[in-house]
């Protein structure tokens, strides 16, 4: 039991460190917001428009579906409880995983990231934070994928150390456009110059 308590203590210490780091960052951001800006000079204005391909399947799958995620979380927690493990929902703490699960008999700790898919198959996405934690905690990081969330949810075989797979990075290039007519008026050109380019 001492081993289980030691693992739990280390996990709790790691949690405390992550929470402390996040709190320090929040304080830094609050201090930055309190700064007084003086002598501000506006250099340009930019109109930011929604991505023109935002309704394509490729872009829509990047949006979270909260109902699907809730179903997947419920299925994963029920599975862990059925295995006799103590499971806790920590997804709101932004730790890089959704559940902590501890086996009281062996002391084995699982940090579980849960992904829900409405259909039979689909794409699983990790955030940069989830990917970092998966790489840092390869000994106890697990990925639980729940499919068929739109009908009868099914938990697929849990995956230990998902960082070992070859994940493909998703990069979106932000770009802006503006009609030239909105910026300029035709230049006044002399008759001689017009004849030159005709």
C-alpha beads as a LAMMPS data file, in Angstrom:
LAMMPS data file: protein, C-alpha beads

198 atoms
197 bonds

1 atom types
1 bond types

-500.0 500.0 xlo xhi
-500.0 500.0 ylo yhi
-500.0 500.0 zlo zhi

Masses

1 110.0

Atoms # bond

1 1 1 0.000 0.000 0.000
2 1 1 3.018 2.237 0.605
3 1 1 3.801 2.127 -3.110
4 1 1 0.268 3.200 -4.001
5 1 1 0.402 6.044 -1.488
6 1 1 3.763 7.139 -2.847
7 1 1 2.478 7.207 -6.427
8 1 1 -0.608 9.118 -5.361
9 1 1 1.549 11.597 -3.417
10 1 1 3.761 12.138 -6.478
11 1 1 0.706 12.608 -8.685
12 1 1 -0.766 15.103 -6.245
13 1 1 2.558 16.961 -6.068
14 1 1 2.657 17.128 -9.866
15 1 1 -0.939 18.426 -9.889
16 1 1 -0.026 21.071 -7.317
17 1 1 2.992 22.131 -9.387
18 1 1 0.890 22.476 -12.548
19 1 1 -1.806 24.426 -10.703
20 1 1 0.820 26.691 -9.124
21 1 1 2.399 27.354 -12.512
22 1 1 -0.989 28.195 -13.993
23 1 1 -1.786 30.539 -11.081
24 1 1 1.543 32.338 -11.536
25 1 1 0.752 32.799 -15.225
26 1 1 -2.696 34.179 -14.380
27 1 1 -1.127 36.674 -11.975
28 1 1 1.381 37.755 -14.630
29 1 1 -1.442 38.268 -17.115
30 1 1 -3.427 40.281 -14.549
31 1 1 -0.385 42.491 -13.982
32 1 1 0.015 42.986 -17.719
33 1 1 -3.638 44.057 -17.985
34 1 1 -3.056 46.622 -15.217
35 1 1 -0.252 48.347 -17.121
36 1 1 -0.934 51.873 -18.326
37 1 1 -0.350 52.431 -22.012
38 1 1 0.999 55.837 -22.951
39 1 1 1.950 57.361 -26.235
40 1 1 0.038 54.805 -28.283
41 1 1 0.267 55.405 -32.004
42 1 1 -2.112 53.544 -34.304
43 1 1 -0.228 52.185 -37.281
44 1 1 -2.967 50.217 -39.039
45 1 1 -6.410 48.696 -38.748
46 1 1 -7.219 45.119 -39.694
47 1 1 -10.587 43.532 -40.354
48 1 1 -10.579 39.905 -39.213
49 1 1 -13.166 37.726 -40.955
50 1 1 -14.259 34.142 -40.217
51 1 1 -12.272 31.488 -42.026
52 1 1 -13.829 31.054 -45.486
53 1 1 -13.707 27.259 -45.139
54 1 1 -15.156 27.134 -41.608
55 1 1 -18.107 24.941 -42.679
56 1 1 -16.043 22.299 -44.467
57 1 1 -15.850 18.868 -42.773
58 1 1 -12.117 19.344 -42.207
59 1 1 -12.686 22.535 -40.210
60 1 1 -15.903 21.470 -38.468
61 1 1 -14.238 18.461 -36.877
62 1 1 -11.933 20.839 -35.003
63 1 1 -14.898 22.201 -33.032
64 1 1 -15.781 20.518 -29.743
65 1 1 -19.122 18.728 -29.424
66 1 1 -19.988 19.046 -25.753
67 1 1 -22.773 16.445 -25.820
68 1 1 -20.497 13.836 -27.385
69 1 1 -17.733 14.649 -24.916
70 1 1 -20.106 14.293 -21.951
71 1 1 -21.232 10.856 -23.149
72 1 1 -17.626 9.735 -23.651
73 1 1 -16.661 10.940 -20.165
74 1 1 -19.556 9.045 -18.575
75 1 1 -18.650 5.806 -20.404
76 1 1 -14.953 6.105 -19.444
77 1 1 -15.744 6.777 -15.778
78 1 1 -18.176 3.850 -15.608
79 1 1 -15.501 1.585 -17.111
80 1 1 -12.902 2.652 -14.547
81 1 1 -15.328 2.162 -11.653
82 1 1 -16.236 -1.302 -12.973
83 1 1 -12.520 -2.186 -12.857
84 1 1 -12.449 -1.282 -9.154
85 1 1 -10.421 1.877 -9.637
86 1 1 -11.009 5.229 -7.940
87 1 1 -11.705 7.732 -10.727
88 1 1 -11.972 11.526 -10.565
89 1 1 -13.092 14.028 -13.196
90 1 1 -10.435 16.762 -13.531
91 1 1 -11.178 17.979 -17.071
92 1 1 -12.015 21.529 -15.928
93 1 1 -8.549 21.974 -14.366
94 1 1 -6.802 22.061 -17.765
95 1 1 -4.120 19.582 -16.694
96 1 1 -3.751 17.927 -20.097
97 1 1 -6.038 14.984 -19.304
98 1 1 -9.641 14.452 -18.225
99 1 1 -9.579 11.769 -15.518
100 1 1 -7.285 10.513 -12.794
101 1 1 -7.731 6.863 -11.907
102 1 1 -6.046 4.980 -9.081
103 1 1 -6.026 1.239 -8.482
104 1 1 -6.120 0.908 -4.658
105 1 1 -4.731 -2.637 -4.697
106 1 1 -1.694 -2.051 -6.932
107 1 1 -1.285 1.711 -6.616
108 1 1 -1.213 2.065 -10.416
109 1 1 -2.113 5.579 -11.519
110 1 1 -3.751 6.434 -14.838
111 1 1 -3.976 9.921 -16.299
112 1 1 -6.738 9.470 -18.847
113 1 1 -7.546 11.656 -21.821
114 1 1 -11.049 10.886 -23.110
115 1 1 -12.108 11.432 -26.724
116 1 1 -15.636 10.978 -28.011
117 1 1 -16.673 10.313 -31.613
118 1 1 -20.318 10.396 -32.653
119 1 1 -19.917 7.876 -35.476
120 1 1 -18.222 4.490 -35.830
121 1 1 -14.897 6.068 -36.651
122 1 1 -13.304 9.472 -37.033
123 1 1 -10.262 11.524 -36.109
124 1 1 -8.833 11.964 -32.630
125 1 1 -7.249 15.336 -31.878
126 1 1 -4.892 16.290 -29.063
127 1 1 -4.342 19.865 -27.925
128 1 1 -0.726 21.037 -27.547
129 1 1 -1.144 20.808 -23.757
130 1 1 -2.476 17.224 -23.949
131 1 1 0.387 16.239 -26.259
132 1 1 2.986 17.742 -23.882
133 1 1 1.593 15.912 -20.857
134 1 1 1.306 12.665 -22.840
135 1 1 5.006 12.920 -23.665
136 1 1 6.006 13.920 -20.122
137 1 1 3.987 11.176 -18.363
138 1 1 4.347 8.256 -20.767
139 1 1 4.439 5.827 -17.832
140 1 1 0.831 6.511 -16.804
141 1 1 -0.880 8.505 -19.584
142 1 1 -3.799 6.720 -21.275
143 1 1 -6.097 7.549 -24.183
144 1 1 -9.714 6.333 -24.054
145 1 1 -11.648 6.647 -27.322
146 1 1 -15.430 6.246 -27.172
147 1 1 -17.158 5.748 -30.540
148 1 1 -20.845 5.546 -31.544
149 1 1 -21.698 8.353 -29.111
150 1 1 -24.663 9.327 -31.310
151 1 1 -26.267 5.888 -30.873
152 1 1 -24.909 3.362 -28.373
153 1 1 -21.533 4.496 -27.066
154 1 1 -18.696 1.955 -27.152
155 1 1 -15.347 2.293 -25.409
156 1 1 -12.520 1.069 -27.625
157 1 1 -9.508 -0.740 -26.168
158 1 1 -7.740 1.777 -23.874
159 1 1 -4.371 2.903 -25.225
160 1 1 -1.393 3.302 -22.915
161 1 1 1.295 5.828 -23.899
162 1 1 -0.450 7.365 -26.936
163 1 1 2.599 9.604 -27.484
164 1 1 4.328 6.603 -29.087
165 1 1 2.131 6.991 -32.173
166 1 1 2.991 9.300 -35.063
167 1 1 0.609 12.211 -34.543
168 1 1 0.185 14.681 -37.394
169 1 1 0.469 18.325 -36.468
170 1 1 -2.406 20.571 -37.530
171 1 1 -1.345 24.079 -38.469
172 1 1 -3.732 26.747 -39.627
173 1 1 -2.309 29.791 -41.362
174 1 1 -4.153 32.960 -40.408
175 1 1 -4.602 35.276 -43.324
176 1 1 -6.503 38.442 -44.094
177 1 1 -7.685 40.069 -47.271
178 1 1 -8.942 43.463 -48.311
179 1 1 -10.011 44.758 -51.693
180 1 1 -7.547 47.161 -53.262
181 1 1 -10.504 49.413 -54.143
182 1 1 -11.169 49.903 -50.453
183 1 1 -7.703 51.365 -49.959
184 1 1 -6.847 53.436 -52.994
185 1 1 -8.216 55.741 -55.638
186 1 1 -6.880 55.742 -59.172
187 1 1 -3.793 57.902 -59.413
188 1 1 -3.938 60.999 -61.557
189 1 1 -1.854 60.167 -64.607
190 1 1 -0.897 62.674 -67.230
191 1 1 -1.972 62.206 -70.849
192 1 1 1.669 61.679 -71.854
193 1 1 2.063 58.810 -69.374
194 1 1 -1.208 57.207 -70.515
195 1 1 -0.037 57.290 -74.166
196 1 1 3.270 55.750 -73.124
197 1 1 1.575 52.596 -71.705
198 1 1 -1.113 52.229 -74.402

Bonds

1 1 1 2
2 1 2 3
3 1 3 4
4 1 4 5
5 1 5 6
6 1 6 7
7 1 7 8
8 1 8 9
9 1 9 10
10 1 10 11
11 1 11 12
12 1 12 13
13 1 13 14
14 1 14 15
15 1 15 16
16 1 16 17
17 1 17 18
18 1 18 19
19 1 19 20
20 1 20 21
21 1 21 22
22 1 22 23
23 1 23 24
24 1 24 25
25 1 25 26
26 1 26 27
27 1 27 28
28 1 28 29
29 1 29 30
30 1 30 31
31 1 31 32
32 1 32 33
33 1 33 34
34 1 34 35
35 1 35 36
36 1 36 37
37 1 37 38
38 1 38 39
39 1 39 40
40 1 40 41
41 1 41 42
42 1 42 43
43 1 43 44
44 1 44 45
45 1 45 46
46 1 46 47
47 1 47 48
48 1 48 49
49 1 49 50
50 1 50 51
51 1 51 52
52 1 52 53
53 1 53 54
54 1 54 55
55 1 55 56
56 1 56 57
57 1 57 58
58 1 58 59
59 1 59 60
60 1 60 61
61 1 61 62
62 1 62 63
63 1 63 64
64 1 64 65
65 1 65 66
66 1 66 67
67 1 67 68
68 1 68 69
69 1 69 70
70 1 70 71
71 1 71 72
72 1 72 73
73 1 73 74
74 1 74 75
75 1 75 76
76 1 76 77
77 1 77 78
78 1 78 79
79 1 79 80
80 1 80 81
81 1 81 82
82 1 82 83
83 1 83 84
84 1 84 85
85 1 85 86
86 1 86 87
87 1 87 88
88 1 88 89
89 1 89 90
90 1 90 91
91 1 91 92
92 1 92 93
93 1 93 94
94 1 94 95
95 1 95 96
96 1 96 97
97 1 97 98
98 1 98 99
99 1 99 100
100 1 100 101
101 1 101 102
102 1 102 103
103 1 103 104
104 1 104 105
105 1 105 106
106 1 106 107
107 1 107 108
108 1 108 109
109 1 109 110
110 1 110 111
111 1 111 112
112 1 112 113
113 1 113 114
114 1 114 115
115 1 115 116
116 1 116 117
117 1 117 118
118 1 118 119
119 1 119 120
120 1 120 121
121 1 121 122
122 1 122 123
123 1 123 124
124 1 124 125
125 1 125 126
126 1 126 127
127 1 127 128
128 1 128 129
129 1 129 130
130 1 130 131
131 1 131 132
132 1 132 133
133 1 133 134
134 1 134 135
135 1 135 136
136 1 136 137
137 1 137 138
138 1 138 139
139 1 139 140
140 1 140 141
141 1 141 142
142 1 142 143
143 1 143 144
144 1 144 145
145 1 145 146
146 1 146 147
147 1 147 148
148 1 148 149
149 1 149 150
150 1 150 151
151 1 151 152
152 1 152 153
153 1 153 154
154 1 154 155
155 1 155 156
156 1 156 157
157 1 157 158
158 1 158 159
159 1 159 160
160 1 160 161
161 1 161 162
162 1 162 163
163 1 163 164
164 1 164 165
165 1 165 166
166 1 166 167
167 1 167 168
168 1 168 169
169 1 169 170
170 1 170 171
171 1 171 172
172 1 172 173
173 1 173 174
174 1 174 175
175 1 175 176
176 1 176 177
177 1 177 178
178 1 178 179
179 1 179 180
180 1 180 181
181 1 181 182
182 1 182 183
183 1 183 184
184 1 184 185
185 1 185 186
186 1 186 187
187 1 187 188
188 1 188 189
189 1 189 190
190 1 190 191
191 1 191 192
192 1 192 193
193 1 193 194
194 1 194 195
195 1 195 196
196 1 196 197
197 1 197 198
